[in-house]
Amino acid sequence: MQVSICESITDISAADWNSLVTNNYPFVRHEFLHALETHGCVGEASGWLPRHIIVYDEGRLIGAMPLYEKHNSFGEFVFDHAWAQAYQQFGLRYYPKLVAAVPYTPICGPRLLAHVKDRPVVFPLLLKTAQRLAVTIGASGFHCLFPESTEQAWLESQALMTRYDCQYHWHNQGYASFDDFLSKLTSKKRKNICRERRRVQEAGITFRRLSGHVASDRDWQIFTRFYHRTFMSRGGVAPLNNNFFRDVAQCLPEQVLLVLADRGDVPVAGALMYCSDEKLYGRYWGCTEVVDNLHFETCYYQGIEHCIEKGLKIFEPGAQGEHKIARGFVPVLTRSSHWLIESPLQDPIRNFIQREQEAVSAYIQNIEGNLPYK
């Protein structure tokens, strides 16, 4: 077998790479990662340097890992700023670090790519190669963020530390319509959602749900403006751009859902979502007008309707947001795996992780007793 580090996904055949991706999960498909690199969303300027690991067996790609050398913690959503600060206080370097993740995408999915039959051989190769690379470049360690459950279980079996967090997902119970979904909620929650939707409608807002086939260049320009306004309002810099959005839409048109909210002929808000064979993923949002409940309708209710219409099983609308619970989303445990090169901070970090696990588990248990369903 041949194992190597690839500094650009353009060096890897799209067909070979995608053959390892299950369920049409969009965020590790070659097209998505290629668009990030091609349009400057990752690279030296952003602190996301591609270091993808690939494994060949007699000329056949049997394993891969989307991996990045990181010089900051921006766009990861597994927050380790306290760790970096502790390293600095001890006179140690936390950066660079190696991160197996999808940039700016806090969504669980495959990170150690291999066919099921090859995993017993490929998974150890991918992990050992990442650990060796961390030592070679002087990194503090290796982090695998939001892996799917089978990968997470295997990483835990290799003695990697596990961090817990919580997201809120909507589950399709075979609903025939949005009203069918509402009928499963308590009266108070059902009435609140109906009131929120009615107020958006009374404000004269209509909606368009567009695939990558249908969305025009003008639609993408408008959405990009919304997206950038969201970051500007928070004093941040948007990492993605119009060319990236258009490229992904052209390459994966069936997996793109662009929701645009119009007042008359003027778009006033938008949300961008992606889908796999079974799930819908909410990702980005922005607006130019403040309308009561417009965010809930654009980012949540339009997505729920789409899932019901298309038979998608789960809607993951993005990280954080306890307000999602009242709108039918339930808490779900997310995990990530971490391997740190030996340092005086090993034990304190392990203690921190144990306390964090206990706190997150208790939080989820408490929320599960107060869900909006009958």
Secondary structure, DSSP 8 states (H G I E B T S, - for coil): -EEEEES-GGGS-HHHHHTT--TT-GGGSHHHHHHHHHTTSSBTTTTEEE-EEEEEETTEEEEEE-EEEESS-TT-SS--HHHHHHHHHTT----SEEEES-TT----B-SSB--GGGHHHHHHHHHHHHHHHHHHHT-SEEEEESB-HHHHHHHHHTT-EEEEEEEEEEE--S-SSHHHHHTTB-HHHHHHHHHHHHHHHHTTEEEEEE-TTT--HHHHHHHHHHHHHHHHHTT---S--HHHHHHHHHHSGGGEEEEEEEETTEEEEEEEEEE-SSEEEEEEEEESS--TTHHHIIIIIHHHHHHHHHT-SEEE--B--GGGGGGT-EEEEEEEEEEE-S-TTHHHHHHHHHHHHHHHHHHHHHHHTT-SB-
